[in-house]
Amino acid sequence: MKSTLLKGGWIVTMNARRDHYRGDVLMRGGIIVAVGKSLNAGQGTEVISADDCFVIPGLIQAHTHLVQTLFRGMADDMELLDWLKERIWPFESAHDENSIRASAQIGLLEMQMLGTTSILDMGTVRLHEVVFAEAERSGMRYWGGNCLMDKKSHSGPLYRPTRETLAYCEKLIREWHRKTPLLQYAISPRFAISCSQTILKAAAKLQKKHDLVLHTHASENRGEVQLVRKLTGMDNIKYLQKLGCLTPQTVIAHGIHMNASELKALLQTQTGICHCPSSNLKLASGVAKIHSYRQRGLKVALGADGAPCNNMLDPFVEMRLAALLQKPHAGPTSLPAREAFELATLQGAQVLGAQDSIGSIEPGKRADIVVVSRSHPSVATVEDPYSALVYSCSGRDVRDVWIDGKGIVRDGVHQVYNSKDVITNARRELKRLSERLT
């Protein structure tokens, strides 16, 4: 069994004591075997210098849309509901198997090159087996599923009948859920506007039956909140609670516009929030009061959302923005760098229910590890690791990435995908998809 020893890096463990120190990490068989100073390499161990680098837990993004990556730059400067109806839904409906594969490939390539090792991903209404296949090929630790949209009046070209949608969910669960240790199906109703009560209740039952993560958008935009209230007579979060969709394994993407009663419901049900600061700014949706949420005890993760409402999928950018955006509202000490880093590591794992296996560098946990170079002028002189990682670093600084002990990125080169081929194919498939829309 192959062993790898990362030698002499500045290890940011994210263990219970939040230890960080210069030392070594030993990986074997997908597991972190030992963490400490001056570890000995056994015979046949690959020794890799991490000198002048940070060694950090793999970064976790708890809200992504791989099927949208091809649409980057094609839906700029729009408000959420118009953005969906006029751009994103028509683009998604034009996907075929080849374009979805190309979109997933370039998204996975980008995120892994930038230090992301785990994602919670929402697909479109069909062809999600293609996304699962690419996630498996890439080596990403992946939670994801097809999105549910069965309300004909509010789903545009993505409408699918309830029975057909649920049958497809069951098929994907049978074929892909835990097919490998890195793959899990996540039941994914898009949002209350495009889902019937029937399918939301069914989603809650499937979550319980198969022990799934439930992943949905809610309270992202004031217009969305008002429309949900008009359609249901209830506030967004309370409506989801009534239908059984709030549980410790539920992840609410965004959660910006919520009242005290809704926050109480999230706390009572231990539902997690995924904060997407870049997306929230670009769509002018608002600024979630993450510092306040955390003070109340809410679990909060980070995500870049989809490429068309962000234009980059860099987890370091999301950490930085998450920290900075809280300060004008809650003061300069709100969401300090260490807490922002926690959102992308250990708390991201907690939101996904995976804190026992990922999110920190500790013996016995899975070997999801990222090496971050300190060679760039913006970070070279910063000694505090949290300050460096959150305020000075970007995905540009990622040197190496391991997921489950497998080297996915080495010296800045992806070991699974040929970057040039992926980009060439993405351009070709985007052109073909655009032609299908004309």
N, C-alpha and C positions, 0 to 999 in steps of 0.2 A: 504494500500500500504506500503510495507516494506521499512524502512529507515535504512541506515547504516552510522555511524559517525566514520571516521578515526580521532583519537585524538592524538594531540601532536607530529606529525611528522614534518620533515623539508620539506615544500612544495615547489617544484620547478614548478612554475605555467606556465611558458612560455607564459604569457599574454603579452600585448603590452609593458609593462614596464619591463618585465622579472623579476617580483617580486619573491623573495624566502625568506621564513621566517618560523619560527616554528608556527604551527597552526593546524587547523582542516578542514576536508572536509566532507560535508554532501551530501549523495547520496539518491535519492528516485525515484523509477519508471524508472530507467535507465538514469536519468538525474543528473548532478551535481547541487544541489540546492543552496548550500552556501559554500563559502571558506573564512576563517577568523580565528581570534584568539578567543579562549574561546567560541566556539559555544555551544549552549545548545542542549542536546539530548531530544527529545520529548518522550512521553510515547510509549513504544514498539520499540524504536530505538535500533538496535544492535550497541554497542559501542566497537570499536576495537582500542587498543593502537598501535600507530605507533611511540612510543618513540624510540629514537636512530635509526630511519629509515628515508630515503628519500621517499617522496611521489611524484611520477612523472607521467606525461602523459603516457598512453600506447605507447609503441614503435612501429613504423611503418616500415615495410619492403616492398619496392615497386618493388621488383623483386625476385621471388622464383619459384621453380619447385617441388611441392610436389610429383609428379609422379616419380621423380628421387631419392627420399630419400633412397630407398632400395639399390641403387647402390653405396652408400658411400664406399670409399676405393677400388673400382673396376675399377677406371679409373684414377689412379694417374700418375703424371709426364708425361703428354702429352700436345701437342699443340692443340689449339681449333679445327681446322677442322679435324685432325686425331682423336681427342677425341670424336667428334660427330660421324664420320663415322664408326670408328672401335669399339666403345664401346656404346655410349649413344643411338644412333638410334637403333642398334640391341636389346639393353636391353628394350627400350620403346616398340619396336614392339612385344616383347615376353610377355608383360603384359596381364593378364586376369583380370576379375573383382575383384577377390580376392586379387591379388597382388597389384593392384592399390589402393584398399581400405587399405591394410596394409601399403603401402608406404605413403599414405596421413595421416593415423592415427599417425604413428610414427613421421612424420614431424610436424604435428599440435601439438602433445604432446610436442615435443622438443621445438618448438618456443614459445608456451604459457608458459611452465615452465621457459623459459629464458626471459620473459617479453614482448614478441611480442603480440600485440593485433589486428593489422591490417596487411593484406598482399595483394599484387598484384601478382597473381600466374599464370604461364603458364603451361598448361597441355600438354599431347601428343595429337595425332590426333583423338582419340576415347575414349569412356568410361568416358567422363568428368562428366557425371551425377553422377558417383560414388564419384568423388572428391567433387562436390557440396554437396552431401548428408553428407559426412564426415565433411565438413566445417560447415554445418548447425548443425550437432550433437555436434561438439566441442565447438560451441559458438564463433568461430573466426569471426572478421569483415573481410569479404572476397570479393575481386574482382578477377575474374579469368575466364578462358575459354580454350577451346580446341585450340591447335595450328594449323595454316593453312600451309599446305605443298603440293602444287599442281604442282610443277615443277618436272616432273618425272626424269629428268636427274640429279637433285641435291637434291633429297629427300630420296634416299635410300629406305629402307623397309617401311618408313612412308608415302610414296606417297599416296595421295588420290585425285580422280578427282575433278575438280573445282566445278561442280554442286553438287556433293555429299557432299563436304565440306561445301558449303554455306547452303545447306538444313539442315545439322546438326547444324550449327550455329543458324539458325532461330529457330530450335526446342529447343535448349538450352535456347535461349532468352525467348521464350514463357513460358517455364517450370520453369526457375530458376531466371531470371533477376528480382530483387526486390521481390522475393517470400517472403522473410522476410526483415526487415530493415537492416539486416547484410549482405545480399547477393546481389552482382551485377555481371552481366556478363561483361567480358572485351574481346573485339575482339582482337585476338592474332596471327597475321601473324608471323611466326618464325623469318625469316629474308629475306632480298631481294633475297638472293641466292636460296632459296627453294620455292619462291612464284612467280607466273606469274603476269604480269601487270594486267591481268583481275581480279585476286583475291585481289590484293592490292587496286585497284580502288573500288571493291565491299566492301572491309573492310572499306574503308573511307565512303562509302555510308551508310553502316550499323551503323557505329559510329554516323553519323549525324541523321539517322532515329530514332534510339533508345536511343540517348543521352548516349553513352557508352564511357568508357575509351578504347583507342587503345594502345596495349602493344606489343612492338617488340624489337628485338635486332638490334643494328646497330653500326658500327665503333668500334667493340670490338678488332679486331685483324688485323694486317697488311695484312696477306694473304687473309682474308675475304674482306677487303677494295679493294685490287687489283682485286679479283675475281668479285666483284660487278662492278667495273669499266670495266672489260673485257666483262662482260655479258650485261651491260646496256649502256656503253659509258659515264657514269656519276659517280660523287662522290655519296657515299651512301646516305647522308642526302638530298642532292639536288634531287636525284632520288625519295626519299620518298615524298619530297615536291611537285614535279611535279605530282605525282599520288594522291595528296590530303590527304596524311597520317599524315601531321604535323598540329596539332591543340593544343589549350590549354588543351585538354583532352587526348593528346598523351603522352606516357611515353617511352622514348628510354632507354633501358638497355645498360649500359656501356659507349658509346660515348667517347672513348679514342682518336681515331685517326681522328680528324676533322680539316679541314682548316678554315681560317677566313670566307670564304663565307658560309660554312656550319654552323658555329657558328652564323652568322648573320641570317641565315634562321631559326634557332631554336629560336632566340630572337624575330624575326618578327612574328613568329607563336605562341609564348609563350609555346612552347613545353617543357616538363619536361625531366630531365635526372635522371636515377637511377644509382648511383655510387656503384660498388660492389668491394671494394678493395681487399678482400681476394681472390676472384675468379680471379680477374685480375692478381694478383701476382702468384697464383698457376698455371695458364695456360700460364704464361709468356706473357700475352697480352699487358701489359704496365701499366703506371700510368696516370690516367686522371688528368688533371690540374684543379681540382675542385675549388681551390682558385681563379684562373683566371676566371673560368666560373661564379662564384658567383659575382666577381667584375664587370663583364659585365652585370649581371642581370638575369642570367639563374636560373631557379628553379631546385634544386638538392635534391634528396632523397637518402636513403641508402637501400641496400639489401644484403642478404648473397648469393643470387643466389641459385643454387642447391647443394645438399650435395656432389655429386661426384667432384665438382670443388672447394670445400671449406673444406668439411669434418666436419664442425660444422655450426650451424645456429644461432649463438649467436649475437644479435644486438649490444651488448657492444663491442665485438671484432671489428665489422665494424666501430663503432664510433671511437674507439682508432686508428685503422689503417688509417681511413680517415684523422684524424688530423695529425698523425705522417708522413704520406707519403708526405704531401704538404711541409713540412719544409725544406728538402734538396733542393727542387726546388725553393721555394718562400720565404724562410727565417723563422726564429723561431716564428715570430708573425703571420704567415699565418695560417688560419683555427684554431683559438684558441678553447679551449674546449667548450665554450658556443656555438660557431657556429657549431661545430661538433654535439653537442647535439640537436641543432635545426634541423639538417638534418634528425634525427631519430624521430622527433616529429612534430613540427608545419610545417616545410617545406615539410616533407613527406606527411602531410595532404594536403598541397597546391598542390603538384604534382598530388595527386589523386582527386583534386577538392573538398575536404572534410574539408577544414579549418574552415568552419562555425560550424562544429559539433564535430570534434576531433582535437587532436594535442596540446591542452593546458588544464590546469585545471582552468576553469572559469564557473561561474554560467550560466546555460542554455545549456552547452555543454553535449554531451553524456558522461556517466560515464565509460570511459576507463582509468583505473588507475592502477599503479603498485607501490607496496611497496618494497623498496630495503633496506635490512638490512645493518647496518654499523658495524656489529660485527666482521667481518674478520680483521685480523691484517693489511692487505694491505690497508684498507680504514678507520679503526677505528679512526685515528688521523687526517684525512683530513677534514678541516672545509669548504673549498670552495666546494659547491655542484657540480659545473660543472667539476672541476678538479677531484673530487672523482668519479663521474659517468663515465667520459670519460677515464681517465688515470688509475684508480685504481680498479674500479668495473668490474665484469663480470656477466654473467647470473647465476653463482653460488650464487650470493647475493640476487636474487629475492625471496621474501617471499610470497607475495600475488599478485594476478592479478584479476582485475574486467574488464569485457567487457560488455558494455551497462548495467552496474549495477549488473551483475551476477558474483558471485564469481567463477572463473574458477580454480584458484590455491589458496589454503589456507594453510599457514604454510608449504609451499613447497610440498604440496600434490595436485595432479590434482583431481578436483572434478567431472570430466566427465569420463575420461579414467582411467582404472586400468593399471598403468604403466607396471607391470609385465606381464599382459595379452597381452598388445600391443606389447611388445618386443618379447615375445614368438611367437606370431602370425607372426610378421615381419620376424623372423628367419626362420620359417616354409615356408612362402611364397617366401622368397628369394631363398631357396633351390629348391623349385618347379620351380621357374622362371629360375634358372640356368640350371636345367635339361631340360627345354624346349629349351634352346639354344644349347644343345649338340646333 
